[in-house]
Amino acid sequence: MNALRIRKAEQDDLRQLLELYTYLHDNPFPAIDAPIESIWTRIISDTNHHIVLGFVDDVLVSSCVIVVIDNLTQKQRPYAVIENVITHPDYRNLGYGLRVLSAAKDIAVQNECYKMMLLTGSKEEATFDFYRRAGFNSNDKTAFIQWL
């Protein structure tokens, strides 16, 4: 396997990212139409919204989203939320997901965030171990979700 190249998403990355997202919760590939393109433009234009991409050669194999959120507590330091962590099934267990999460952490540190949070819907111990290896713990907070 070749080395992983990590960078932030750019305008031309939409199709590859949507293809990778088909492995996230059996997400179907959507039509790339005006509404999708509008959402994409807003996302990549938002200086607090980052999509970290990991490529092997020219193939997108791993990604996560990190959003930095301004805050009035914790000495006004922001916090970060991680979402949509995914590695293509053919490239799992090679350390690529850990490297993408490490790049997301670098973004949080550069933005002086005091914490990063993520949720997983997985009940698999292997997934929990993956997040622990990435430096996350499940001891400090309890998550609640209200689906809308």
Sequence and secondary structure as in RCSB ss.txt:
>XXXX:A:sequence
MNALRIRKAEQDDLRQLLELYTYLHDNPFPAIDAPIESIWTRIISDTNHHIVLGFVDDVLVSSCVIVVIDNLTQK
QRPYAVIENVITHPDYRNLGYGLRVLSAAKDIAVQNECYKMMLLTGSKEEATFDFYRRAGFNSNDKTAFIQWL
>XXXX:A:secstr
   EEEEE  GGGHHHHHHHHTTSTT       HHHHHHHHHHHH TTEEEEEEEETTEEEEEEEEEEE  SSGG
G  EEEEEEEEE GGGTTSSHHHHHHHHHHHHHHHTT S EEE      HHHHHHHHHTT  SSS        
